[in-house]
Amino acid sequence: MDQFDSIRPYNDDEVATVLQRLLADVDFLSIITQYRFPNASRYLGWLLRPIIAWKIRKELGPVNSVLALQQRIASYVERSITQATDGISFSGIEHLHNGEPHLFLANHRDIVMDPAFVNYALFQAKHTTPRIAIGDNLLQRSFVSDLMRINKSFIVHRSLSNRREKLAAFQLLSAYINHSILNDHESIWIAQAEGRAKDGDDRTESAILKMFHLSRKDEDFLAVINSLRLTPVAISYEYDPCDIAKARELYIRATTGEYKKQVGEDDASIAQGITGYKGRVHIHFCPIISSGFADAKQLAHLIDQQIWRDYRLFPVHYLAWAMWDQQDAGLEVPEIAEIFNRQEVLTAQQEWQRRLAACPEQHRPYLIMQYAMPLQNQYRCNALHT
């Protein structure tokens, strides 16, 4: 047995078997049925499930590799982008070394769509898509694990409580990431922190950076990171489909000291993140970081600076900033009318007011913070470099 079998994505020779397993999974077919036929599925799910399984089997019949699967589902991703966004743009592709693998470290706002949008940008630019890190807390059902691992996802064990088991899991993860890049020549996508930045404050956890080095501890930290071609990625959403739910969670944490997820909450977040309105989305690939650090703390600071500086700000961020009672008053932030045209501002004001109205009053400060924080981070960052 390969040492990485418990966490790695599925290989090409496993694709056909996994697809057959998915098409026999009632839970998987039920979710597809509910998505395609939300009303009829309540009464005719038993009839629609086998029809959908037959249709998917027919569409995916020739698929016998991961690349062929990604090519086949590209149209569905494009449809999701068309239906739930006002367009996706990307920049910084020139910073990538064509034909060489990268360690993409991105800010994290959405469970599924963050890596999906990065994949889409790379696919459109004719670059190979990366292997994607996903927490085992999201893989409670077998079909979800199959679905993610057949699409180049590998498992990060986050639910372990035993310290020794957790260290062993980190060592295995570190070895797998290094093996993927150095031996398999496959890029990696991983979030800069465990869990989404629900308050809009994108910050890199130094523990993740230390993990990259864990399986090569006898080597210099800077040399190890350089060998992985660490590339920060700034993912910017005009609107977050889960913003009101995140505001609720932040409010509960602030007022009670803790927040306990309800059963099915992650599934609901995934569904809302995929189908909910996002406005415009921008992906920026920052230059590879190869100098200016000697340890994980210094590296985290450099990554944060790049992501904050290259985050695409939209009108809603300026609208939220103007309302935020915790804003850094010392920052020189221009008026919104100086940056965006009148129609763009009016459109943003309408959508922003709609979101505020839909958010309970006591939760609104946390909604405002989500959109104001990226602006504050960027202007603070710019002030330091002027």
ROLO-414636 format. One record per residue (C-alpha): residue number from 1; residue in one letter; x, y, z. Coordinates in steps of 0.001 Angstrom, whole numbers, plus 500000, padded with zeros to 6 digits. Each point is the difference from the previous one (the first is absolute). Layout:
<atoms>
+-----+------+--------+--------+--------+
: seq : type :      X :      Y :      Z :
+-----+------+--------+--------+--------+
: NUM :    a :      X :      Y :      Z :
...
+-----+------+--------+--------+--------+
</atoms>
This chain:
<atoms>
+-----+------+--------+--------+--------+
: seq : type :      X :      Y :      Z :
+-----+------+--------+--------+--------+
:   1 :    m : 500000 : 500000 : 500000 :
:   2 :    d : 501270 : 503462 : 499078 :
:   3 :    q : 500726 : 502176 : 503045 :
:   4 :    f : 497648 : 502690 : 498660 :
:   5 :    d : 497030 : 497759 : 499115 :
:   6 :    s : 497934 : 501249 : 502955 :
:   7 :    i : 500095 : 503647 : 498897 :
:   8 :    r : 500910 : 500218 : 496292 :
:   9 :    p : 497621 : 500757 : 497109 :
:  10 :    y : 498836 : 497111 : 497850 :
:  11 :    n : 502180 : 498935 : 497083 :
:  12 :    d : 498870 : 499676 : 496394 :
:  13 :    d : 499588 : 496227 : 500273 :
:  14 :    e : 497550 : 500480 : 502895 :
:  15 :    v : 497712 : 502525 : 498271 :
:  16 :    a : 497598 : 497521 : 498361 :
:  17 :    t : 499459 : 498053 : 503240 :
:  18 :    v : 499392 : 503154 : 502052 :
:  19 :    l : 497516 : 501358 : 497441 :
:  20 :    q : 498041 : 496743 : 500146 :
:  21 :    r : 499991 : 500199 : 503801 :
:  22 :    l : 498705 : 503575 : 499893 :
:  23 :    l : 497217 : 499098 : 497575 :
:  24 :    a : 498845 : 497288 : 502384 :
:  25 :    d : 500003 : 502324 : 503040 :
:  26 :    v : 496452 : 501040 : 500960 :
:  27 :    d : 501162 : 503047 : 502005 :
:  28 :    f : 502028 : 501328 : 497056 :
:  29 :    l : 497178 : 499469 : 497529 :
:  30 :    s : 497501 : 501598 : 502402 :
:  31 :    i : 502054 : 503193 : 500219 :
:  32 :    i : 500370 : 500185 : 496203 :
:  33 :    t : 496248 : 499418 : 499658 :
:  34 :    q : 499168 : 502727 : 502520 :
:  35 :    y : 502331 : 502421 : 498221 :
:  36 :    r : 498608 : 499292 : 496528 :
:  37 :    f : 496329 : 499578 : 500984 :
:  38 :    p : 499456 : 501754 : 503374 :
:  39 :    n : 496204 : 499652 : 499970 :
:  40 :    a : 499442 : 496670 : 498237 :
:  41 :    s : 502716 : 498247 : 502048 :
:  42 :    r : 497838 : 500196 : 503127 :
:  43 :    y : 497394 : 497698 : 498531 :
:  44 :    l : 501685 : 498268 : 497069 :
:  45 :    g : 503560 : 499590 : 501234 :
:  46 :    w : 499700 : 496204 : 499848 :
:  47 :    l : 499166 : 500265 : 496300 :
:  48 :    l : 502446 : 502771 : 499071 :
:  49 :    r : 503099 : 498515 : 501679 :
:  50 :    p : 500461 : 497055 : 497607 :
:  51 :    i : 499320 : 502258 : 496997 :
:  52 :    i : 502684 : 502459 : 501159 :
:  53 :    a : 502419 : 497123 : 500661 :
:  54 :    w : 499413 : 498728 : 496461 :
:  55 :    k : 500526 : 503493 : 498537 :
:  56 :    i : 503242 : 500595 : 501936 :
:  57 :    r : 501260 : 496519 : 499096 :
:  58 :    k : 499355 : 500752 : 496338 :
:  59 :    e : 501785 : 503383 : 500186 :
:  60 :    l : 503021 : 498631 : 501878 :
:  61 :    g : 500208 : 496661 : 498187 :
:  62 :    p : 503218 : 500818 : 498089 :
:  63 :    v : 501705 : 501523 : 503058 :
:  64 :    n : 502952 : 497895 : 501150 :
:  65 :    s : 502366 : 502572 : 501525 :
:  66 :    v : 499956 : 502977 : 502364 :
:  67 :    l : 500869 : 502403 : 497174 :
:  68 :    a : 497172 : 498647 : 497833 :
:  69 :    l : 497613 : 500458 : 502931 :
:  70 :    q : 501119 : 503608 : 500544 :
:  71 :    q : 499608 : 500736 : 496292 :
:  72 :    r : 496509 : 498512 : 500053 :
:  73 :    i : 498821 : 501973 : 503043 :
:  74 :    a : 501583 : 503292 : 498872 :
:  75 :    s : 496714 : 501015 : 498356 :
:  76 :    y : 498137 : 499483 : 503293 :
:  77 :    v : 502507 : 502210 : 501812 :
:  78 :    e : 499563 : 502650 : 497315 :
:  79 :    r : 496221 : 499769 : 500397 :
:  80 :    s : 500327 : 500452 : 503769 :
:  81 :    i : 502208 : 503058 : 499411 :
:  82 :    t : 497519 : 501453 : 497523 :
:  83 :    q : 497009 : 499440 : 502274 :
:  84 :    a : 501517 : 501068 : 503335 :
:  85 :    t : 502493 : 502729 : 499087 :
:  86 :    d : 500301 : 503110 : 497873 :
:  87 :    g : 503193 : 498594 : 498544 :
:  88 :    i : 503394 : 498729 : 501119 :
:  89 :    s : 503274 : 501714 : 499159 :
:  90 :    f : 503544 : 499009 : 500816 :
:  91 :    s : 503461 : 501546 : 499915 :
:  92 :    g : 503597 : 499188 : 500893 :
:  93 :    i : 500192 : 496929 : 497740 :
:  94 :    e : 503333 : 501402 : 498783 :
:  95 :    h : 501427 : 499307 : 503470 :
:  96 :    l : 499566 : 496245 : 499527 :
:  97 :    h : 502843 : 497877 : 498675 :
:  98 :    n : 498373 : 498109 : 497141 :
:  99 :    g : 500554 : 496255 : 500238 :
: 100 :    e : 501144 : 500164 : 503621 :
: 101 :    p : 497870 : 499123 : 503049 :
: 102 :    h : 499091 : 502643 : 502591 :
: 103 :    l : 498814 : 500021 : 503592 :
: 104 :    f : 496960 : 502281 : 499779 :
: 105 :    l : 499170 : 501480 : 503410 :
: 106 :    a : 496716 : 501924 : 499872 :
: 107 :    n : 497773 : 502041 : 502233 :
: 108 :    h : 496874 : 498054 : 500908 :
: 109 :    r : 496409 : 501205 : 499751 :
: 110 :    d : 498029 : 497105 : 498487 :
: 111 :    i : 500325 : 496261 : 500599 :
: 112 :    v : 499604 : 498818 : 496407 :
: 113 :    m : 500133 : 503052 : 497754 :
: 114 :    d : 503435 : 501312 : 501093 :
: 115 :    p : 501905 : 497080 : 498428 :
: 116 :    a : 497387 : 499668 : 497238 :
: 117 :    f : 500619 : 503576 : 498827 :
: 118 :    v : 503787 : 499547 : 500198 :
: 119 :    n : 499627 : 496780 : 497995 :
: 120 :    y : 497846 : 501807 : 497445 :
: 121 :    a : 502535 : 502828 : 499592 :
: 122 :    l : 502891 : 497570 : 499549 :
: 123 :    f : 497971 : 497809 : 497618 :
: 124 :    q : 499114 : 503030 : 497859 :
: 125 :    a : 503669 : 501063 : 499935 :
: 126 :    k : 501021 : 496489 : 498832 :
: 127 :    h : 501778 : 499178 : 503266 :
: 128 :    t : 499672 : 496661 : 501775 :
: 129 :    t : 497492 : 500098 : 502860 :
: 130 :    p : 501346 : 499340 : 503509 :
: 131 :    r : 499279 : 497323 : 502558 :
: 132 :    i : 497655 : 501507 : 502593 :
: 133 :    a : 500224 : 499743 : 503797 :
: 134 :    i : 496648 : 499374 : 501697 :
: 135 :    g : 499279 : 499450 : 503698 :
: 136 :    d : 498623 : 496641 : 501095 :
: 137 :    n : 497275 : 501845 : 501945 :
: 138 :    l : 498307 : 500575 : 496629 :
: 139 :    l : 500195 : 496351 : 498962 :
: 140 :    q : 497584 : 498441 : 502456 :
: 141 :    r : 498083 : 498221 : 497247 :
: 142 :    s : 501766 : 497513 : 497736 :
: 143 :    f : 498654 : 501447 : 496757 :
: 144 :    v : 501409 : 503465 : 500877 :
: 145 :    s : 503428 : 498447 : 500539 :
: 146 :    d : 499735 : 498158 : 496674 :
: 147 :    l : 498823 : 503128 : 498207 :
: 148 :    m : 502882 : 502111 : 501297 :
: 149 :    r : 502773 : 497401 : 499636 :
: 150 :    i : 499019 : 499212 : 496412 :
: 151 :    n : 500538 : 503700 : 499252 :
: 152 :    k : 503603 : 500199 : 501280 :
: 153 :    s : 499209 : 500702 : 503664 :
: 154 :    f : 502083 : 498565 : 502830 :
: 155 :    i : 498987 : 499707 : 503652 :
: 156 :    v : 501222 : 502154 : 502877 :
: 157 :    h : 499243 : 498278 : 503321 :
: 158 :    r : 498704 : 502794 : 502236 :
: 159 :    s : 497646 : 498065 : 502265 :
: 160 :    l : 502716 : 498114 : 501906 :
: 161 :    s : 500228 : 500866 : 503699 :
: 162 :    n : 502899 : 497780 : 501066 :
: 163 :    r : 503209 : 502042 : 499848 :
: 164 :    r : 502142 : 497112 : 498750 :
: 165 :    e : 497490 : 499114 : 497270 :
: 166 :    k : 499755 : 503644 : 498969 :
: 167 :    l : 503794 : 500303 : 499685 :
: 168 :    a : 500144 : 496794 : 497935 :
: 169 :    a : 497230 : 501351 : 497741 :
: 170 :    f : 501896 : 503285 : 499509 :
: 171 :    q : 503201 : 498125 : 499167 :
: 172 :    l : 498151 : 497882 : 497433 :
: 173 :    l : 498352 : 503102 : 498523 :
: 174 :    s : 503358 : 501796 : 499810 :
: 175 :    a : 501604 : 497015 : 498300 :
: 176 :    y : 497125 : 499749 : 497528 :
: 177 :    i : 500145 : 503693 : 499032 :
: 178 :    n : 503759 : 499855 : 499517 :
: 179 :    h : 499740 : 496722 : 498061 :
: 180 :    s : 497257 : 501421 : 497751 :
: 181 :    i : 502070 : 503027 : 499018 :
: 182 :    l : 503505 : 498540 : 499914 :
: 183 :    n : 499300 : 496464 : 498754 :
: 184 :    d : 496630 : 500022 : 498259 :
: 185 :    h : 500448 : 503572 : 498681 :
: 186 :    e : 496414 : 500785 : 501001 :
: 187 :    s : 498956 : 503394 : 501408 :
: 188 :    i : 498223 : 500299 : 503350 :
: 189 :    w : 497205 : 502333 : 501134 :
: 190 :    i : 499534 : 500544 : 503727 :
: 191 :    a : 498312 : 502700 : 502066 :
: 192 :    q : 502139 : 502396 : 502041 :
: 193 :    a : 498088 : 499116 : 503182 :
: 194 :    e : 497801 : 497263 : 501380 :
: 195 :    g : 496423 : 501103 : 499428 :
: 196 :    r : 498614 : 502947 : 498070 :
: 197 :    a : 500855 : 503596 : 500921 :
: 198 :    k : 496484 : 500783 : 501160 :
: 199 :    d : 500908 : 503522 : 501136 :
: 200 :    g : 501699 : 500892 : 496701 :
: 201 :    d : 503420 : 500155 : 501662 :
: 202 :    d : 502250 : 497836 : 497810 :
: 203 :    r : 502992 : 498829 : 502037 :
: 204 :    t : 502396 : 497106 : 499482 :
: 205 :    e : 500399 : 497458 : 502795 :
: 206 :    s : 503707 : 499426 : 500589 :
: 207 :    a : 499190 : 496408 : 501084 :
: 208 :    i : 499100 : 499198 : 496385 :
: 209 :    l : 503328 : 501381 : 498796 :
: 210 :    k : 501855 : 497959 : 502640 :
: 211 :    m : 498110 : 496925 : 498779 :
: 212 :    f : 501539 : 500372 : 496519 :
: 213 :    h : 503433 : 499697 : 501632 :
: 214 :    l : 499091 : 497202 : 502448 :
: 215 :    s : 500999 : 497061 : 497785 :
: 216 :    r : 503324 : 501669 : 499110 :
: 217 :    k : 501004 : 501353 : 503404 :
: 218 :    d : 503698 : 499303 : 499412 :
: 219 :    e : 499988 : 502549 : 497144 :
: 220 :    d : 500028 : 503790 : 500172 :
: 221 :    f : 496480 : 501483 : 500218 :
: 222 :    l : 500572 : 502576 : 497244 :
: 223 :    a : 501494 : 497374 : 497669 :
: 224 :    v : 497010 : 497678 : 500506 :
: 225 :    i : 497467 : 502753 : 499308 :
: 226 :    n : 501929 : 501126 : 496913 :
: 227 :    s : 499952 : 496451 : 498617 :
: 228 :    l : 496175 : 500026 : 500208 :
: 229 :    r : 499568 : 503275 : 498040 :
: 230 :    l : 497550 : 501462 : 502507 :
: 231 :    t : 497543 : 502237 : 498149 :
: 232 :    p : 497437 : 502052 : 501969 :
: 233 :    v : 496580 : 500338 : 498353 :
: 234 :    a : 497548 : 502823 : 500761 :
: 235 :    i : 496383 : 498929 : 499458 :
: 236 :    s : 497546 : 502917 : 499993 :
: 237 :    y : 496202 : 499713 : 500033 :
: 238 :    e : 497870 : 503061 : 499498 :
: 239 :    y : 497307 : 498361 : 502139 :
: 240 :    d : 500242 : 496971 : 502257 :
: 241 :    p : 496921 : 497731 : 499710 :
: 242 :    c : 500569 : 498869 : 503604 :
: 243 :    d : 500588 : 503488 : 501468 :
: 244 :    i : 496819 : 500136 : 502096 :
: 245 :    a : 500587 : 496490 : 501400 :
: 246 :    k : 503588 : 500988 : 500856 :
: 247 :    a : 498755 : 503172 : 501743 :
: 248 :    r : 497626 : 497880 : 502084 :
: 249 :    e : 502827 : 497657 : 501029 :
: 250 :    l : 502281 : 502906 : 500922 :
: 251 :    y : 497233 : 501595 : 502082 :
: 252 :    i : 499314 : 496756 : 501876 :
: 253 :    r : 503698 : 499469 : 500683 :
: 254 :    a : 500383 : 503585 : 501256 :
: 255 :    t : 496957 : 499826 : 502290 :
: 256 :    t : 500237 : 496403 : 501301 :
: 257 :    g : 503688 : 499154 : 499630 :
: 258 :    e : 499455 : 497036 : 497678 :
: 259 :    y : 498151 : 498809 : 496919 :
: 260 :    k : 498808 : 496443 : 499394 :
: 261 :    k : 499224 : 499008 : 496440 :
: 262 :    q : 496670 : 498384 : 499332 :
: 263 :    v : 499730 : 496680 : 498156 :
: 264 :    g : 500151 : 500656 : 496262 :
: 265 :    e : 501304 : 503559 : 500398 :
: 266 :    d : 503131 : 499354 : 497933 :
: 267 :    d : 497865 : 498459 : 497245 :
: 268 :    a : 497784 : 503103 : 500005 :
: 269 :    s : 503055 : 502276 : 499815 :
: 270 :    i : 501375 : 498017 : 497065 :
: 271 :    a : 496681 : 500188 : 498138 :
: 272 :    q : 499585 : 503730 : 500707 :
: 273 :    g : 503587 : 500698 : 498998 :
: 274 :    i : 499538 : 498244 : 496656 :
: 275 :    t : 496587 : 501361 : 499036 :
: 276 :    g : 499882 : 503375 : 501818 :
: 277 :    y : 500609 : 503331 : 498261 :
: 278 :    k : 503623 : 501171 : 500156 :
: 279 :    g : 500054 : 503045 : 497733 :
: 280 :    r : 503434 : 500285 : 498396 :
: 281 :    v : 502855 : 497656 : 500921 :
: 282 :    h : 503696 : 500698 : 499488 :
: 283 :    i : 502947 : 497617 : 500397 :
: 284 :    h : 503541 : 501400 : 500217 :
: 285 :    f : 503110 : 497814 : 499950 :
: 286 :    c : 502714 : 501809 : 501953 :
: 287 :    p : 503731 : 499639 : 499257 :
: 288 :    i : 501766 : 496998 : 501524 :
: 289 :    i : 501455 : 500837 : 503428 :
: 290 :    s : 503669 : 498979 : 500035 :
: 291 :    s : 501738 : 502399 : 502394 :
: 292 :    g : 499540 : 502368 : 502914 :
: 293 :    f : 499231 : 497394 : 502666 :
: 294 :    a : 501836 : 497603 : 502289 :
: 295 :    d : 497090 : 498411 : 501878 :
: 296 :    a : 496275 : 499318 : 499758 :
: 297 :    k : 498969 : 503185 : 501807 :
: 298 :    q : 501921 : 502248 : 497591 :
: 299 :    l : 498691 : 498025 : 497021 :
: 300 :    a : 496394 : 500317 : 501213 :
: 301 :    h : 500459 : 503778 : 500175 :
: 302 :    l : 501263 : 500137 : 496396 :
: 303 :    i : 497113 : 497859 : 498745 :
: 304 :    d : 497451 : 502164 : 501795 :
: 305 :    q : 501494 : 503167 : 498512 :
: 306 :    q : 499752 : 498599 : 496470 :
: 307 :    i : 496427 : 498752 : 500384 :
: 308 :    w : 498785 : 503249 : 501614 :
: 309 :    r : 501692 : 502125 : 497331 :
: 310 :    d : 498625 : 497974 : 497078 :
: 311 :    y : 496470 : 499469 : 501322 :
: 312 :    r : 497528 : 501560 : 497524 :
: 313 :    l : 497846 : 502567 : 501811 :
: 314 :    f : 496463 : 500648 : 498719 :
: 315 :    p : 497557 : 502843 : 500794 :
: 316 :    v : 498378 : 497977 : 502803 :
: 317 :    h : 503277 : 500048 : 501941 :
: 318 :    y : 499988 : 503816 : 500021 :
: 319 :    l : 496309 : 500095 : 500955 :
: 320 :    a : 500651 : 497694 : 502940 :
: 321 :    w : 503117 : 501934 : 501022 :
: 322 :    a : 497987 : 503221 : 500204 :
: 323 :    m : 497617 : 498306 : 502478 :
: 324 :    w : 502617 : 498189 : 502097 :
: 325 :    d : 500366 : 501344 : 503518 :
: 326 :    q : 503357 : 498194 : 500453 :
: 327 :    q : 501705 : 501517 : 496971 :
: 328 :    d : 503561 : 501293 : 500270 :
: 329 :    a : 499281 : 503728 : 499720 :
: 330 :    g : 503658 : 500702 : 499274 :
: 331 :    l : 499821 : 498381 : 496562 :
: 332 :    e : 499601 : 502182 : 496932 :
: 333 :    v : 497124 : 498238 : 498246 :
: 334 :    p : 498587 : 501900 : 496992 :
: 335 :    e : 496289 : 500589 : 499514 :
: 336 :    i : 498235 : 497272 : 498053 :
: 337 :    a : 499034 : 502457 : 497224 :
: 338 :    e : 503695 : 500650 : 499330 :
: 339 :    i : 500579 : 496343 : 499067 :
: 340 :    f : 496797 : 498636 : 498472 :
: 341 :    n : 497504 : 501454 : 497540 :
: 342 :    r : 496556 : 501115 : 501129 :
: 343 :    q : 498066 : 497041 : 498586 :
: 344 :    e : 502367 : 497494 : 501570 :
: 345 :    v : 499580 : 501682 : 503386 :
: 346 :    l : 496185 : 500108 : 499696 :
: 347 :    t : 499860 : 496298 : 499111 :
: 348 :    a : 502233 : 499139 : 502957 :
: 349 :    q : 497927 : 502147 : 502373 :
: 350 :    q : 496831 : 498140 : 499035 :
: 351 :    e : 501571 : 496576 : 500554 :
: 352 :    w : 501678 : 501103 : 503232 :
: 353 :    q : 496728 : 501369 : 501405 :
: 354 :    r : 498269 : 496760 : 499067 :
: 355 :    r : 502585 : 497989 : 501944 :
: 356 :    l : 499845 : 502305 : 503016 :
: 357 :    a : 496201 : 499721 : 500051 :
: 358 :    a : 500200 : 496201 : 499898 :
: 359 :    c : 502439 : 499904 : 502930 :
: 360 :    p : 498643 : 500254 : 503592 :
: 361 :    e : 500934 : 503369 : 501494 :
: 362 :    q : 502173 : 498562 : 502784 :
: 363 :    h : 502008 : 498025 : 497416 :
: 364 :    r : 500620 : 502922 : 497628 :
: 365 :    p : 503265 : 501237 : 501546 :
: 366 :    y : 501505 : 496623 : 499090 :
: 367 :    l : 498640 : 500175 : 496465 :
: 368 :    i : 501494 : 503472 : 499592 :
: 369 :    m : 503346 : 498820 : 501392 :
: 370 :    q : 500238 : 497192 : 497413 :
: 371 :    y : 500009 : 502508 : 497151 :
: 372 :    a : 501902 : 502825 : 501722 :
: 373 :    m : 502927 : 497893 : 501243 :
: 374 :    p : 501589 : 499231 : 496584 :
: 375 :    l : 499990 : 503724 : 499226 :
: 376 :    q : 501643 : 500849 : 503309 :
: 377 :    n : 502657 : 497320 : 499528 :
: 378 :    q : 500812 : 501228 : 496498 :
: 379 :    y : 500245 : 503689 : 500889 :
: 380 :    r : 502078 : 499245 : 503087 :
: 381 :    c : 502292 : 497866 : 497861 :
: 382 :    n : 500322 : 502731 : 497365 :
: 383 :    a : 500714 : 502617 : 502684 :
: 384 :    l : 502958 : 497919 : 501226 :
: 385 :    h : 501508 : 499873 : 496525 :
: 386 :    t : 499681 : 503706 : 499120 :
+-----+------+--------+--------+--------+
</atoms>
